[in-house]
Amino acid sequence: MGILMILFTFLGGITLSAQSAINGTFSRKAGTIETTLLTFLTGTMFLAIFILFFGNGNVFAILEVPKWQLTAVFLGVLFLLFIIAAVPKIGVIATNITVIIGQLVIGIVIDNFGWFNSLVIPLDMKRYFALLFMIIALYFIYRGNKRASEETSA
């Protein structure tokens, strides 16, 4: 089952990058907020159909969870808005690596403090260096993108 979850996660990454590229291009014509709305409306329709045929949970459990957990919905909307706005400006790879760095930074903070009832894993030098190397990678990717776009427009 672990290998299957790794495969699903890998495919999720592929679909996220493809979605970012397509939404970024689409937003140039339709607008960032409009593209985000269309993405969520379409996703809602598909998920409603999936729930009808495959759902085995309880949609109404939303009324029973602690209210702070509902912030995840708004965080998802903000995430998509930011992605759709960034891709046309800095490209897919720079956007994705920036997202990954953001995920790692907050993940390290969450682990370090044990927020949201997570496992406490203290921040150490290995993690500092991992973040440093990711930031260096982002710098080189961003500079390469900028150079390529300058050469194309010249």
Secondary structure, DSSP 4 states (H G I P E B T S, - for coil): -HHHHHHHHHHHHHHHHHHHHHHHHHHHHH-HHHHHHHHHHHHHHHHHHHHHHH--S-GGGGGTS-GGGGHHHHHHHHHHHHHHHHHHHH-HHHHHHHHHHHHHHHHHHHHHHTGGGPPP----HHHHHHHHHHHHHHHHHHHHHHHHHHHHH-
